[in-house]
Amino acid sequence: MKSAQLFKALGEDARILILLLVNELKVSEITAIMKLRQAHISTMLKILKNCGLVSSRRAGKFVYDAASEKGSGGRFNMLIRTYIAEDGEMRAHYTGKMDIHTMLD
């Protein structure tokens, strides 16, 4: 994973929000939660997958996406979650955008 590519992937709040809420969700579920177009969610997931931050699992006709838990992507995801959970200003910023406070606890 290239550092520049990784940090560029995290350059949009919506992508960070996806990382905070993606826990075995389908694109349609993420779309409903974030109230963004499916094409936009799919594009953001592709960027996050290319960096190793999100992984996919196919079950029949459905594809479930989740924040990576293994490898460097998993370590980076844990760092992001810990930083946001412990930093009051960041936590307020992201919980203000979406009701994700329970995912950070």
mmCIF file of the C-alpha atoms, coordinates in Angstrom:
data_MODEL
# 
_entry.id   MODEL 
# 
loop_
_atom_site.group_PDB 
_atom_site.id 
_atom_site.type_symbol 
_atom_site.label_atom_id 
_atom_site.label_alt_id 
_atom_site.label_comp_id 
_atom_site.label_asym_id 
_atom_site.label_entity_id 
_atom_site.label_seq_id 
_atom_site.pdbx_PDB_ins_code 
_atom_site.Cartn_x 
_atom_site.Cartn_y 
_atom_site.Cartn_z 
_atom_site.occupancy 
_atom_site.B_iso_or_equiv 
_atom_site.pdbx_formal_charge 
_atom_site.auth_seq_id 
_atom_site.auth_comp_id 
_atom_site.auth_asym_id 
_atom_site.auth_atom_id 
_atom_site.pdbx_PDB_model_num 
ATOM 1   C CA . MET A 1 1   ? 0.000   0.000   0.000  1.00 0.00 ? 1   MET A CA 1 
ATOM 2   C CA . LYS A 1 2   ? 1.475   3.339   -1.025 1.00 0.00 ? 2   LYS A CA 1 
ATOM 3   C CA . SER A 1 3   ? 1.319   6.023   1.658  1.00 0.00 ? 3   SER A CA 1 
ATOM 4   C CA . ALA A 1 4   ? 0.236   8.782   -0.714 1.00 0.00 ? 4   ALA A CA 1 
ATOM 5   C CA . GLN A 1 5   ? -2.587  6.618   -2.088 1.00 0.00 ? 5   GLN A CA 1 
ATOM 6   C CA . LEU A 1 6   ? -3.709  5.734   1.427  1.00 0.00 ? 6   LEU A CA 1 
ATOM 7   C CA . PHE A 1 7   ? -3.820  9.308   2.664  1.00 0.00 ? 7   PHE A CA 1 
ATOM 8   C CA . LYS A 1 8   ? -5.555  10.449  -0.504 1.00 0.00 ? 8   LYS A CA 1 
ATOM 9   C CA . ALA A 1 9   ? -8.217  7.790   0.101  1.00 0.00 ? 9   ALA A CA 1 
ATOM 10  C CA . LEU A 1 10  ? -8.809  9.287   3.545  1.00 0.00 ? 10  LEU A CA 1 
ATOM 11  C CA . GLY A 1 11  ? -9.057  12.808  2.158  1.00 0.00 ? 11  GLY A CA 1 
ATOM 12  C CA . GLU A 1 12  ? -12.854 12.753  2.020  1.00 0.00 ? 12  GLU A CA 1 
ATOM 13  C CA . ASP A 1 13  ? -15.016 12.674  5.151  1.00 0.00 ? 13  ASP A CA 1 
ATOM 14  C CA . ALA A 1 14  ? -17.483 10.285  3.519  1.00 0.00 ? 14  ALA A CA 1 
ATOM 15  C CA . ARG A 1 15  ? -14.760 7.652   3.055  1.00 0.00 ? 15  ARG A CA 1 
ATOM 16  C CA . ILE A 1 16  ? -13.776 7.880   6.707  1.00 0.00 ? 16  ILE A CA 1 
ATOM 17  C CA . LEU A 1 17  ? -17.434 7.527   7.652  1.00 0.00 ? 17  LEU A CA 1 
ATOM 18  C CA . ILE A 1 18  ? -17.627 4.389   5.509  1.00 0.00 ? 18  ILE A CA 1 
ATOM 19  C CA . LEU A 1 19  ? -14.663 2.945   7.390  1.00 0.00 ? 19  LEU A CA 1 
ATOM 20  C CA . LEU A 1 20  ? -16.357 3.703   10.689 1.00 0.00 ? 20  LEU A CA 1 
ATOM 21  C CA . LEU A 1 21  ? -19.631 2.034   9.774  1.00 0.00 ? 21  LEU A CA 1 
ATOM 22  C CA . VAL A 1 22  ? -18.685 -0.719  7.348  1.00 0.00 ? 22  VAL A CA 1 
ATOM 23  C CA . ASN A 1 23  ? -19.161 -3.951  9.218  1.00 0.00 ? 23  ASN A CA 1 
ATOM 24  C CA . GLU A 1 24  ? -20.417 -6.552  6.750  1.00 0.00 ? 24  GLU A CA 1 
ATOM 25  C CA . LEU A 1 25  ? -22.823 -4.260  4.910  1.00 0.00 ? 25  LEU A CA 1 
ATOM 26  C CA . LYS A 1 26  ? -24.087 -4.356  1.337  1.00 0.00 ? 26  LYS A CA 1 
ATOM 27  C CA . VAL A 1 27  ? -23.697 -1.254  -0.827 1.00 0.00 ? 27  VAL A CA 1 
ATOM 28  C CA . SER A 1 28  ? -27.465 -0.734  -0.668 1.00 0.00 ? 28  SER A CA 1 
ATOM 29  C CA . GLU A 1 29  ? -27.324 -0.653  3.139  1.00 0.00 ? 29  GLU A CA 1 
ATOM 30  C CA . ILE A 1 30  ? -24.445 1.843   3.151  1.00 0.00 ? 30  ILE A CA 1 
ATOM 31  C CA . THR A 1 31  ? -26.364 3.947   0.609  1.00 0.00 ? 31  THR A CA 1 
ATOM 32  C CA . ALA A 1 32  ? -29.440 4.012   2.853  1.00 0.00 ? 32  ALA A CA 1 
ATOM 33  C CA . ILE A 1 33  ? -27.435 4.956   5.945  1.00 0.00 ? 33  ILE A CA 1 
ATOM 34  C CA . MET A 1 34  ? -25.327 7.659   4.295  1.00 0.00 ? 34  MET A CA 1 
ATOM 35  C CA . LYS A 1 35  ? -28.062 8.957   1.978  1.00 0.00 ? 35  LYS A CA 1 
ATOM 36  C CA . LEU A 1 36  ? -25.688 9.110   -0.991 1.00 0.00 ? 36  LEU A CA 1 
ATOM 37  C CA . ARG A 1 37  ? -26.074 7.702   -4.499 1.00 0.00 ? 37  ARG A CA 1 
ATOM 38  C CA . GLN A 1 38  ? -25.135 4.067   -4.981 1.00 0.00 ? 38  GLN A CA 1 
ATOM 39  C CA . ALA A 1 39  ? -22.607 4.963   -7.685 1.00 0.00 ? 39  ALA A CA 1 
ATOM 40  C CA . HIS A 1 40  ? -20.828 7.356   -5.311 1.00 0.00 ? 40  HIS A CA 1 
ATOM 41  C CA . ILE A 1 41  ? -20.701 4.741   -2.529 1.00 0.00 ? 41  ILE A CA 1 
ATOM 42  C CA . SER A 1 42  ? -19.372 2.123   -4.965 1.00 0.00 ? 42  SER A CA 1 
ATOM 43  C CA . THR A 1 43  ? -16.654 4.479   -6.174 1.00 0.00 ? 43  THR A CA 1 
ATOM 44  C CA . MET A 1 44  ? -15.573 5.297   -2.633 1.00 0.00 ? 44  MET A CA 1 
ATOM 45  C CA . LEU A 1 45  ? -15.540 1.594   -1.694 1.00 0.00 ? 45  LEU A CA 1 
ATOM 46  C CA . LYS A 1 46  ? -13.349 0.840   -4.715 1.00 0.00 ? 46  LYS A CA 1 
ATOM 47  C CA . ILE A 1 47  ? -10.840 3.489   -3.618 1.00 0.00 ? 47  ILE A CA 1 
ATOM 48  C CA . LEU A 1 48  ? -10.814 2.101   -0.067 1.00 0.00 ? 48  LEU A CA 1 
ATOM 49  C CA . LYS A 1 49  ? -10.466 -1.487  -1.357 1.00 0.00 ? 49  LYS A CA 1 
ATOM 50  C CA . ASN A 1 50  ? -7.518  -0.523  -3.561 1.00 0.00 ? 50  ASN A CA 1 
ATOM 51  C CA . CYS A 1 51  ? -5.749  0.744   -0.429 1.00 0.00 ? 51  CYS A CA 1 
ATOM 52  C CA . GLY A 1 52  ? -6.543  -2.407  1.535  1.00 0.00 ? 52  GLY A CA 1 
ATOM 53  C CA . LEU A 1 53  ? -8.801  -0.567  3.969  1.00 0.00 ? 53  LEU A CA 1 
ATOM 54  C CA . VAL A 1 54  ? -11.982 -2.422  2.936  1.00 0.00 ? 54  VAL A CA 1 
ATOM 55  C CA . SER A 1 55  ? -12.459 -6.063  2.018  1.00 0.00 ? 55  SER A CA 1 
ATOM 56  C CA . SER A 1 56  ? -15.396 -7.831  0.359  1.00 0.00 ? 56  SER A CA 1 
ATOM 57  C CA . ARG A 1 57  ? -17.074 -11.162 0.871  1.00 0.00 ? 57  ARG A CA 1 
ATOM 58  C CA . ARG A 1 58  ? -19.530 -12.706 -1.591 1.00 0.00 ? 58  ARG A CA 1 
ATOM 59  C CA . ALA A 1 59  ? -22.477 -14.693 -0.238 1.00 0.00 ? 59  ALA A CA 1 
ATOM 60  C CA . GLY A 1 60  ? -24.668 -15.921 -3.068 1.00 0.00 ? 60  GLY A CA 1 
ATOM 61  C CA . LYS A 1 61  ? -25.716 -12.922 -5.118 1.00 0.00 ? 61  LYS A CA 1 
ATOM 62  C CA . PHE A 1 62  ? -24.767 -10.407 -2.434 1.00 0.00 ? 62  PHE A CA 1 
ATOM 63  C CA . VAL A 1 63  ? -21.409 -8.774  -1.759 1.00 0.00 ? 63  VAL A CA 1 
ATOM 64  C CA . TYR A 1 64  ? -20.706 -7.632  1.778  1.00 0.00 ? 64  TYR A CA 1 
ATOM 65  C CA . ASP A 1 65  ? -18.064 -4.997  2.450  1.00 0.00 ? 65  ASP A CA 1 
ATOM 66  C CA . ALA A 1 66  ? -16.247 -4.560  5.739  1.00 0.00 ? 66  ALA A CA 1 
ATOM 67  C CA . ALA A 1 67  ? -13.391 -2.500  7.091  1.00 0.00 ? 67  ALA A CA 1 
ATOM 68  C CA . SER A 1 68  ? -10.299 -4.682  6.816  1.00 0.00 ? 68  SER A CA 1 
ATOM 69  C CA . GLU A 1 69  ? -9.195  -6.292  10.044 1.00 0.00 ? 69  GLU A CA 1 
ATOM 70  C CA . LYS A 1 70  ? -6.005  -7.940  8.788  1.00 0.00 ? 70  LYS A CA 1 
ATOM 71  C CA . GLY A 1 71  ? -2.694  -6.685  7.496  1.00 0.00 ? 71  GLY A CA 1 
ATOM 72  C CA . SER A 1 72  ? -1.637  -3.078  7.260  1.00 0.00 ? 72  SER A CA 1 
ATOM 73  C CA . GLY A 1 73  ? -5.177  -2.013  6.276  1.00 0.00 ? 73  GLY A CA 1 
ATOM 74  C CA . GLY A 1 74  ? -6.554  -3.519  9.472  1.00 0.00 ? 74  GLY A CA 1 
ATOM 75  C CA . ARG A 1 75  ? -3.909  -1.842  11.600 1.00 0.00 ? 75  ARG A CA 1 
ATOM 76  C CA . PHE A 1 76  ? -4.616  1.482   9.929  1.00 0.00 ? 76  PHE A CA 1 
ATOM 77  C CA . ASN A 1 77  ? -8.390  1.072   10.449 1.00 0.00 ? 77  ASN A CA 1 
ATOM 78  C CA . MET A 1 78  ? -7.817  0.418   14.147 1.00 0.00 ? 78  MET A CA 1 
ATOM 79  C CA . LEU A 1 79  ? -5.633  3.523   14.338 1.00 0.00 ? 79  LEU A CA 1 
ATOM 80  C CA . ILE A 1 80  ? -8.357  5.636   12.669 1.00 0.00 ? 80  ILE A CA 1 
ATOM 81  C CA . ARG A 1 81  ? -11.080 4.342   15.002 1.00 0.00 ? 81  ARG A CA 1 
ATOM 82  C CA . THR A 1 82  ? -8.928  4.822   18.099 1.00 0.00 ? 82  THR A CA 1 
ATOM 83  C CA . TYR A 1 83  ? -7.875  8.331   17.094 1.00 0.00 ? 83  TYR A CA 1 
ATOM 84  C CA . ILE A 1 84  ? -11.423 9.480   16.388 1.00 0.00 ? 84  ILE A CA 1 
ATOM 85  C CA . ALA A 1 85  ? -12.795 7.838   19.538 1.00 0.00 ? 85  ALA A CA 1 
ATOM 86  C CA . GLU A 1 86  ? -10.157 9.477   21.741 1.00 0.00 ? 86  GLU A CA 1 
ATOM 87  C CA . ASP A 1 87  ? -10.060 12.920  20.122 1.00 0.00 ? 87  ASP A CA 1 
ATOM 88  C CA . GLY A 1 88  ? -13.070 14.927  21.318 1.00 0.00 ? 88  GLY A CA 1 
ATOM 89  C CA . GLU A 1 89  ? -13.041 17.368  18.412 1.00 0.00 ? 89  GLU A CA 1 
ATOM 90  C CA . MET A 1 90  ? -12.774 14.626  15.775 1.00 0.00 ? 90  MET A CA 1 
ATOM 91  C CA . ARG A 1 91  ? -15.422 12.535  17.519 1.00 0.00 ? 91  ARG A CA 1 
ATOM 92  C CA . ALA A 1 92  ? -17.819 15.502  17.587 1.00 0.00 ? 92  ALA A CA 1 
ATOM 93  C CA . HIS A 1 93  ? -17.102 16.198  13.918 1.00 0.00 ? 93  HIS A CA 1 
ATOM 94  C CA . TYR A 1 94  ? -17.969 12.671  12.787 1.00 0.00 ? 94  TYR A CA 1 
ATOM 95  C CA . THR A 1 95  ? -20.861 12.052  15.174 1.00 0.00 ? 95  THR A CA 1 
ATOM 96  C CA . GLY A 1 96  ? -22.333 15.335  13.977 1.00 0.00 ? 96  GLY A CA 1 
ATOM 97  C CA . LYS A 1 97  ? -22.286 14.056  10.399 1.00 0.00 ? 97  LYS A CA 1 
ATOM 98  C CA . MET A 1 98  ? -23.961 10.789  11.258 1.00 0.00 ? 98  MET A CA 1 
ATOM 99  C CA . ASP A 1 99  ? -25.119 8.941   14.344 1.00 0.00 ? 99  ASP A CA 1 
ATOM 100 C CA . ILE A 1 100 ? -22.023 6.757   14.645 1.00 0.00 ? 100 ILE A CA 1 
ATOM 101 C CA . HIS A 1 101 ? -21.142 7.297   18.303 1.00 0.00 ? 101 HIS A CA 1 
ATOM 102 C CA . THR A 1 102 ? -22.043 3.717   19.221 1.00 0.00 ? 102 THR A CA 1 
ATOM 103 C CA . MET A 1 103 ? -19.603 2.408   16.599 1.00 0.00 ? 103 MET A CA 1 
ATOM 104 C CA . LEU A 1 104 ? -16.759 4.316   18.261 1.00 0.00 ? 104 LEU A CA 1 
ATOM 105 C CA . ASP A 1 105 ? -17.387 3.027   21.784 1.00 0.00 ? 105 ASP A CA 1 
# 
